[in-house]
Amino acid sequence: MQNRADADALEFTMLDEEYLGYRIEWATTPSQDHPTKWLGHFHAFKDGHPTVRGSLANPQNSAADANARIIRVARARVDETVLRQGKPCPPV
């Protein structure tokens, strides 16, 4: 999902599958500091658990790169959250 540079609110797209019980939504936006680069943003939520949120700190070369990177980052952050809760991650 790409958002216009002048848009106020992000439009998030949900991943088709849940990840470790979390539903992940993501969006990409053009970087304001680097006009030819892209950023990604996500939030992951699960009933009864705090929402996990994050954004890319390093601008990517394309919207597709930002999209792929933010999904990897979101899954890694969910992994960290699950490990902190003391629950083992299922095998991949």
N, CA, C and O atoms as a MOPAC input file, in Angstrom:
PM7 MOZYME 1SCF
protein

 N      0.86100 1    -1.17200 1     0.00000 1
 C      0.00000 1     0.00000 1     0.00000 1
 C      0.89700 1     1.22000 1     0.00000 1
 O      1.74000 1     1.38000 1     0.88300 1
 N      0.71900 1     2.06900 1    -0.97600 1
 C      1.47300 1     3.31800 1    -1.02600 1
 C      0.55600 1     4.46600 1    -0.63100 1
 O     -0.61700 1     4.49400 1    -1.00200 1
 N      1.09500 1     5.39500 1     0.11200 1
 C      0.35800 1     6.57400 1     0.51900 1
 C      0.95700 1     7.79500 1    -0.15500 1
 O      2.16300 1     7.86500 1    -0.39300 1
 N      0.10200 1     8.74600 1    -0.45500 1
 C      0.56100 1     9.99500 1    -1.05300 1
 C      1.41800 1    10.75300 1    -0.04600 1
 O      1.22500 1    10.64100 1     1.16500 1
 N      2.34900 1    11.51000 1    -0.55600 1
 C      3.23600 1    12.28200 1     0.31800 1
 C      2.46300 1    13.33500 1     1.10800 1
 O      2.86700 1    13.69900 1     2.21200 1
 N      1.34700 1    13.83000 1     0.54900 1
 C      0.59900 1    14.88700 1     1.22100 1
 C     -0.56400 1    14.34900 1     2.06300 1
 O     -1.34900 1    15.13600 1     2.59100 1
 N     -0.68800 1    13.04400 1     2.19700 1
 C     -1.78800 1    12.45400 1     2.95500 1
 C     -1.54900 1    12.62200 1     4.45000 1
 O     -0.42500 1    12.47700 1     4.93100 1
 N     -2.61800 1    12.92800 1     5.17800 1
 C     -2.51500 1    13.09700 1     6.62200 1
 C     -2.51600 1    11.75700 1     7.35400 1
 O     -1.72400 1    11.55300 1     8.27500 1
 N     -3.38700 1    10.85700 1     6.95600 1
 C     -3.52600 1     9.57500 1     7.64000 1
 C     -2.97200 1     8.44900 1     6.76900 1
 O     -3.11900 1     8.46300 1     5.54700 1
 N     -2.34200 1     7.48900 1     7.40800 1
 C     -1.82300 1     6.34200 1     6.68100 1
 C     -2.95200 1     5.36800 1     6.38900 1
 O     -3.84400 1     5.17200 1     7.21400 1
 N     -2.90900 1     4.76600 1     5.22300 1
 C     -3.82900 1     3.69800 1     4.88100 1
 C     -3.05700 1     2.39200 1     5.03000 1
 O     -2.11800 1     2.12900 1     4.27900 1
 N     -3.45300 1     1.58700 1     5.99200 1
 C     -2.75200 1     0.33700 1     6.26400 1
 C     -3.39900 1    -0.81700 1     5.50900 1
 O     -4.61100 1    -0.84300 1     5.29800 1
 N     -2.56900 1    -1.76000 1     5.11100 1
 C     -3.02500 1    -2.98700 1     4.47800 1
 C     -2.68800 1    -4.13800 1     5.41800 1
 O     -1.58500 1    -4.19100 1     5.96000 1
 N     -3.63200 1    -5.06300 1     5.61500 1
 C     -3.38800 1    -6.18200 1     6.51700 1
 C     -2.78800 1    -7.35100 1     5.75100 1
 O     -3.19300 1    -7.64100 1     4.62500 1
 N     -1.82700 1    -8.01500 1     6.36300 1
 C     -1.29100 1    -9.24200 1     5.78500 1
 C     -2.39100 1   -10.29100 1     5.73000 1
 O     -3.29400 1   -10.30200 1     6.56700 1
 N     -2.30900 1   -11.16500 1     4.74600 1
 C     -3.33900 1   -12.18700 1     4.57300 1
 C     -3.35900 1   -13.20000 1     5.70600 1
 O     -4.41600 1   -13.72700 1     6.05200 1
 N     -2.19600 1   -13.47500 1     6.28600 1
 C     -2.13800 1   -14.47600 1     7.34300 1
 C     -1.71500 1   -13.83800 1     8.65800 1
 O     -1.04900 1   -12.80300 1     8.67900 1
 N     -2.11600 1   -14.47800 1     9.76000 1
 C     -1.65300 1   -14.02300 1    11.06700 1
 C     -0.22700 1   -14.52400 1    11.27300 1
 O      0.18500 1   -15.51900 1    10.67700 1
 N      0.51200 1   -13.83200 1    12.11400 1
 C      1.86600 1   -14.23600 1    12.44100 1
 C      1.94100 1   -14.39200 1    13.94900 1
 O      1.83700 1   -13.41100 1    14.68400 1
 N      2.12100 1   -15.62300 1    14.41300 1
 C      2.17300 1   -15.95200 1    15.83800 1
 C      0.95000 1   -15.40400 1    16.57600 1
 O      1.04800 1   -14.97900 1    17.72800 1
 N     -0.18600 1   -15.41900 1    15.91100 1
 C     -1.43100 1   -14.94900 1    16.50500 1
 C     -1.66200 1   -13.45400 1    16.35900 1
 O     -2.73500 1   -12.97000 1    16.72100 1
 N     -0.70900 1   -12.71600 1    15.84900 1
 C     -0.84100 1   -11.27200 1    15.64900 1
 C     -1.30100 1   -10.97700 1    14.22400 1
 O     -0.88200 1   -11.64200 1    13.27700 1
 N     -2.15300 1    -9.98900 1    14.08400 1
 C     -2.53600 1    -9.47200 1    12.78000 1
 C     -1.63900 1    -8.25900 1    12.51900 1
 O     -1.56700 1    -7.34400 1    13.34000 1
 N     -0.96800 1    -8.25900 1    11.38800 1
 C     -0.01600 1    -7.20000 1    11.06600 1
 C     -0.59600 1    -6.33000 1     9.95300 1
 O     -1.05300 1    -6.82900 1     8.92500 1
 N     -0.56600 1    -5.03100 1    10.18100 1
 C     -0.94400 1    -4.06300 1     9.15100 1
 C      0.26000 1    -3.19200 1     8.85400 1
 O      1.02300 1    -2.86300 1     9.76200 1
 N      0.44600 1    -2.81000 1     7.59200 1
 C      1.62100 1    -2.05200 1     7.19100 1
 C      1.21900 1    -0.99600 1     6.16400 1
 O      0.15400 1    -1.06800 1     5.55200 1
 N      2.09300 1    -0.02800 1     5.99700 1
 C      1.92700 1     1.01500 1     4.98400 1
 C      3.30600 1     1.53600 1     4.60000 1
 O      4.24600 1     1.47100 1     5.39200 1
 N      3.42100 1     2.05100 1     3.38500 1
 C      4.65300 1     2.70600 1     2.95600 1
 C      4.34500 1     4.14900 1     2.59500 1
 O      3.25300 1     4.46600 1     2.12300 1
 N      5.32000 1     5.01500 1     2.82200 1
 C      5.16200 1     6.43600 1     2.50800 1
 C      6.45900 1     6.97700 1     1.92500 1
 O      7.54000 1     6.48900 1     2.25300 1
 N      6.35900 1     7.97400 1     1.06800 1
 C      7.58000 1     8.63000 1     0.59500 1
 C      8.25900 1     9.34300 1     1.77100 1
 O      7.58800 1     9.90000 1     2.63900 1
 N      9.57000 1     9.31800 1     1.78700 1
 C     10.32100 1    10.00200 1     2.83200 1
 C     10.26500 1    11.50900 1     2.60400 1
 O     10.44400 1    11.97500 1     1.47900 1
 N     10.01900 1    12.26400 1     3.65700 1
 C     10.01200 1    13.72100 1     3.53200 1
 C     11.42900 1    14.27600 1     3.47400 1
 O     11.66700 1    15.30300 1     2.83800 1
 N     12.37300 1    13.60600 1     4.13200 1
 C     13.75900 1    14.07000 1     4.14800 1
 C     14.53100 1    13.66700 1     2.89600 1
 O     15.45800 1    14.36000 1     2.47700 1
 N     14.14000 1    12.54000 1     2.30200 1
 C     14.80800 1    12.01000 1     1.10500 1
 C     13.73100 1    11.72800 1     0.05700 1
 O     13.20100 1    10.61700 1     0.02300 1
 N     13.38900 1    12.69400 1    -0.79700 1
 C     12.23800 1    12.58500 1    -1.69700 1
 C     12.23100 1    11.37300 1    -2.63000 1
 O     11.16400 1    10.98100 1    -3.10300 1
 N     13.37800 1    10.77800 1    -2.90500 1
 C     13.39700 1     9.61300 1    -3.79200 1
 C     13.36800 1     8.30200 1    -3.01400 1
 O     13.44200 1     7.23000 1    -3.61400 1
 N     13.26200 1     8.36900 1    -1.70900 1
 C     13.30000 1     7.17700 1    -0.85300 1
 C     11.93600 1     6.93500 1    -0.20500 1
 O     11.05700 1     7.79600 1    -0.22000 1
 N     11.78700 1     5.72700 1     0.36900 1
 C     10.51200 1     5.30700 1     0.95300 1
 C     10.70900 1     4.78400 1     2.36900 1
 O     11.75400 1     4.22500 1     2.69900 1
 N      9.68100 1     4.97500 1     3.20600 1
 C      9.65900 1     4.46500 1     4.56600 1
 C      8.50300 1     3.47200 1     4.71900 1
 O      7.57500 1     3.45600 1     3.91100 1
 N      8.57400 1     2.65600 1     5.75400 1
 C      7.49800 1     1.72200 1     6.05500 1
 C      7.07800 1     1.87100 1     7.50300 1
 O      7.87300 1     2.26000 1     8.35800 1
 N      5.82300 1     1.55900 1     7.76900 1
 C      5.24900 1     1.67500 1     9.10300 1
 C      4.37700 1     0.44500 1     9.34000 1
 O      3.79000 1    -0.09000 1     8.40000 1
 N      4.29000 1    -0.00700 1    10.59100 1
 C      3.43800 1    -1.15800 1    10.88100 1
 C      2.84300 1    -1.06400 1    12.27700 1
 O      3.33500 1    -0.33500 1    13.13800 1
 N      1.79400 1    -1.80500 1    12.47100 1
 C      1.32100 1    -2.14000 1    13.80700 1
 C      0.79900 1    -3.56800 1    13.75100 1
 O      0.19800 1    -3.99400 1    12.76500 1
 N      1.04200 1    -4.28900 1    14.82600 1
 C      0.62200 1    -5.68400 1    14.95100 1
 C     -0.20300 1    -5.79000 1    16.22100 1
 O      0.19100 1    -5.29000 1    17.27500 1
 N     -1.34000 1    -6.44000 1    16.11500 1
 C     -2.21100 1    -6.50800 1    17.27400 1
 C     -2.77700 1    -7.91000 1    17.45100 1
 O     -2.95400 1    -8.67300 1    16.50200 1
 N     -3.05500 1    -8.20800 1    18.72500 1
 C     -3.59600 1    -9.51100 1    19.11900 1
 C     -4.49200 1    -9.25300 1    20.32100 1
 O     -4.10900 1    -8.52000 1    21.23300 1
 N     -5.66200 1    -9.83800 1    20.33100 1
 C     -6.59400 1    -9.63900 1    21.43700 1
 C     -5.93100 1    -9.95500 1    22.77100 1
 O     -5.28600 1   -10.99100 1    22.92600 1
 N     -6.09600 1    -9.05000 1    23.73000 1
 C     -5.55800 1    -9.25300 1    25.06500 1
 C     -4.07900 1    -8.95100 1    25.22100 1
 O     -3.51200 1    -9.18800 1    26.28700 1
 N     -3.44100 1    -8.43200 1    24.17300 1
 C     -2.01200 1    -8.12700 1    24.21400 1
 C     -1.77600 1    -6.69800 1    23.73900 1
 O     -2.56500 1    -6.17400 1    22.95300 1
 N     -0.70000 1    -6.06000 1    24.20200 1
 C     -0.39400 1    -4.70100 1    23.73400 1
 C     -0.08200 1    -4.69500 1    22.23000 1
 O      0.47000 1    -5.65600 1    21.69400 1
 N     -0.43700 1    -3.62100 1    21.58300 1
 C     -0.13200 1    -3.45500 1    20.16400 1
 C      1.35700 1    -3.18600 1    19.99100 1
 O      1.94700 1    -2.41000 1    20.74200 1
 N      1.95600 1    -3.82800 1    19.00200 1
 C      3.36600 1    -3.63200 1    18.66700 1
 C      3.39900 1    -2.69400 1    17.46600 1
 O      2.73200 1    -2.95700 1    16.46500 1
 N      4.16800 1    -1.59600 1    17.54600 1
 C      4.22700 1    -0.60100 1    16.46900 1
 C      5.67100 1    -0.32400 1    16.09800 1
 O      6.58200 1    -0.52400 1    16.90100 1
 N      5.87100 1     0.13900 1    14.87000 1
 C      7.21200 1     0.52300 1    14.48100 1
 C      7.25400 1     1.14300 1    13.10300 1
 O      6.28400 1     1.09100 1    12.34800 1
 N      8.38900 1     1.72700 1    12.79200 1
 C      8.64600 1     2.34600 1    11.49200 1
 C     10.09000 1     2.08300 1    11.10800 1
 O     10.93800 1     1.82400 1    11.96300 1
 N     10.35700 1     2.15300 1     9.82100 1
 C     11.73000 1     2.01000 1     9.34600 1
 C     12.51000 1     3.26900 1     9.65700 1
 O     12.02900 1     4.37700 1     9.42000 1
 N     13.70200 1     3.10600 1    10.18100 1
 C     14.57300 1     4.25000 1    10.44600 1
 C     15.40000 1     4.59900 1     9.21300 1
 O     15.79200 1     5.75200 1     9.03300 1
 N     15.66400 1     3.61200 1     8.36700 1
 C     16.47400 1     3.82300 1     7.16500 1
 C     15.58700 1     3.84700 1     5.92800 1
 O     14.92600 1     2.85200 1     5.63200 1
 N     15.55700 1     4.95300 1     5.20500 1
 C     14.76000 1     5.01500 1     3.97700 1
 C     15.23400 1     3.97300 1     2.95900 1
 O     16.42900 1     3.70300 1     2.84100 1
 N     14.29000 1     3.40300 1     2.23900 1
 C     14.56500 1     2.38200 1     1.23600 1
 C     14.50900 1     2.99500 1    -0.15900 1
 O     13.95600 1     4.07800 1    -0.34500 1
 N     15.08300 1     2.29800 1    -1.13800 1
 C     15.18000 1     2.83600 1    -2.50100 1
 C     13.86500 1     2.85000 1    -3.26300 1
 O     13.71500 1     3.62500 1    -4.20800 1
 N     12.90700 1     2.01200 1    -2.87500 1
 C     11.62500 1     1.96200 1    -3.58300 1
 C     10.52200 1     1.60000 1    -2.60000 1
 O     10.78000 1     1.15100 1    -1.48300 1
 N      9.28500 1     1.80700 1    -3.04600 1
 C      8.14600 1     1.42000 1    -2.22100 1
 C      8.13900 1    -0.08700 1    -2.00500 1
 O      7.79200 1    -0.55100 1    -0.91900 1
 N      8.51700 1    -0.85600 1    -3.02200 1
 C      8.55300 1    -2.31800 1    -2.89600 1
 C      9.59800 1    -2.74700 1    -1.86400 1
 O      9.35500 1    -3.66100 1    -1.07600 1
 N     10.75600 1    -2.09000 1    -1.86900 1
 C     11.78900 1    -2.39700 1    -0.87800 1
 C     11.29300 1    -2.07100 1     0.53000 1
 O     11.49800 1    -2.84900 1     1.46200 1
 N     10.63800 1    -0.91600 1     0.67900 1
 C     10.10800 1    -0.51300 1     1.98500 1
 C      9.04000 1    -1.49900 1     2.44300 1
 O      8.98000 1    -1.84800 1     3.62200 1
 N      8.20300 1    -1.94600 1     1.52100 1
 C      7.15500 1    -2.90500 1     1.83200 1
 C      7.75800 1    -4.21300 1     2.35300 1
 O      7.36400 1    -4.70000 1     3.41300 1
 N      8.69300 1    -4.76900 1     1.62700 1
 C      9.31100 1    -6.03800 1     2.02400 1
 C     10.04000 1    -5.89000 1     3.36300 1
 O      9.95300 1    -6.76500 1     4.22500 1
 N     10.74400 1    -4.79900 1     3.52500 1
 C     11.52900 1    -4.57600 1     4.75000 1
 C     10.62900 1    -4.40300 1     5.97100 1
 O     10.91600 1    -4.95600 1     7.03300 1
 N      9.54300 1    -3.64000 1     5.83100 1
 C      8.69200 1    -3.38000 1     7.00100 1
 C      7.99400 1    -4.65400 1     7.45300 1
 O      7.75700 1    -4.83000 1     8.64800 1
 N      7.66500 1    -5.53400 1     6.53600 1
 C      7.04200 1    -6.79900 1     6.93200 1
 C      8.04400 1    -7.65800 1     7.70000 1
 O      7.68800 1    -8.28800 1     8.69600 1
 N      9.29400 1    -7.68500 1     7.24200 1
 C     10.32800 1    -8.42800 1     7.98300 1
 C     10.54200 1    -7.83600 1     9.37600 1
 O     10.66700 1    -8.56600 1    10.35900 1
 N     10.58300 1    -6.51300 1     9.44700 1
 C     10.76800 1    -5.84200 1    10.74100 1
 C      9.58400 1    -6.14400 1    11.65800 1
 O      9.77700 1    -6.42900 1    12.83900 1
 N      8.37900 1    -6.08500 1    11.13500 1
 C      7.18600 1    -6.35800 1    11.94500 1
 C      7.23800 1    -7.76300 1    12.52200 1
 O      6.96500 1    -7.95800 1    13.70700 1
 N      7.58400 1    -8.73800 1    11.70300 1
 C      7.66800 1   -10.11600 1    12.19100 1
 C      8.75900 1   -10.26100 1    13.25500 1
 O      8.57600 1   -10.97500 1    14.24100 1
 N      9.88000 1    -9.59200 1    13.05700 1
 C     10.96000 1    -9.65600 1    14.05200 1
 C     10.51400 1    -9.03300 1    15.37300 1
 O     10.82400 1    -9.56100 1    16.44100 1
 N      9.79900 1    -7.92800 1    15.31000 1
 C      9.31200 1    -7.27200 1    16.53500 1
 C      8.27900 1    -8.13100 1    17.24700 1
 O      8.24900 1    -8.17000 1    18.47700 1
 N      7.42400 1    -8.82700 1    16.48400 1
 C      6.46500 1    -9.75500 1    17.09200 1
 C      7.22300 1   -10.90100 1    17.75400 1
 O      6.87900 1   -11.30900 1    18.86400 1
 N      8.25700 1   -11.42600 1    17.08100 1
 C      9.08400 1   -12.47900 1    17.68100 1
 C      9.63000 1   -12.02400 1    19.02900 1
 O      9.55300 1   -12.76400 1    20.01000 1
 N     10.17900 1   -10.82200 1    19.08400 1
 C     10.73600 1   -10.28700 1    20.32700 1
 C      9.66200 1   -10.18500 1    21.40200 1
 O      9.90600 1   -10.51300 1    22.56300 1
 N      8.49100 1    -9.73600 1    21.01800 1
 C      7.39000 1    -9.58500 1    21.97000 1
 C      6.97600 1   -10.92700 1    22.53300 1
 O      6.77000 1   -11.05600 1    23.73900 1
 N      6.85300 1   -11.92100 1    21.68100 1
 C      6.46100 1   -13.25700 1    22.12600 1
 C      7.52300 1   -13.84200 1    23.04400 1
 O      7.18700 1   -14.45200 1    24.06000 1
 N      8.79800 1   -13.67000 1    22.70900 1
 C      9.87500 1   -14.18700 1    23.55800 1
 C      9.87500 1   -13.51500 1    24.92600 1
 O     10.11300 1   -14.17200 1    25.93900 1
 N      9.61000 1   -12.20800 1    24.96100 1
 C      9.55500 1   -11.49500 1    26.24000 1
 C      8.40100 1   -11.98300 1    27.09500 1
 O      8.46800 1   -11.91400 1    28.32200 1
 N      7.34500 1   -12.47500 1    26.46600 1
 C      6.19800 1   -12.99500 1    27.22000 1
 C      6.49100 1   -14.38600 1    27.76700 1
 O      5.68300 1   -14.94900 1    28.50600 1
 N      7.65400 1   -14.94600 1    27.40300 1
 C      8.05300 1   -16.24100 1    27.92100 1
 C      7.42800 1   -17.41600 1    27.21700 1
 O      7.43700 1   -18.53200 1    27.73600 1
 N      6.88000 1   -17.17700 1    26.03000 1
 C      6.27000 1   -18.24600 1    25.27500 1
 C      7.20200 1   -18.63500 1    24.13100 1
 O      7.68600 1   -17.75900 1    23.41400 1
 N      7.45800 1   -19.90200 1    23.94700 1
 C      8.34200 1   -20.29600 1    22.84800 1
 C      7.68400 1   -20.03100 1    21.50100 1
 O      6.47200 1   -20.17800 1    21.34400 1
 N      8.50600 1   -19.63700 1    20.53200 1
 C      8.01600 1   -19.42700 1    19.17700 1
 C      7.86300 1   -20.78100 1    18.49400 1
 O      8.71300 1   -21.65500 1    18.66300 1
 N      6.79800 1   -20.96800 1    17.73100 1
 C      6.64700 1   -22.22800 1    17.01200 1
 C      7.67400 1   -22.33400 1    15.89500 1
 O      8.14500 1   -21.30900 1    15.40000 1
 N      8.03600 1   -23.55600 1    15.48200 1
 C      9.00500 1   -23.70600 1    14.39900 1
 C      8.47200 1   -23.12800 1    13.10800 1
 O      7.26900 1   -23.14600 1    12.84800 1
 N      9.39300 1   -22.61100 1    12.29900 1
 C      8.98600 1   -22.01100 1    11.01000 1
 C      9.19800 1   -23.00600 1     9.90500 1
 O      8.92100 1   -22.70700 1     8.74300 1

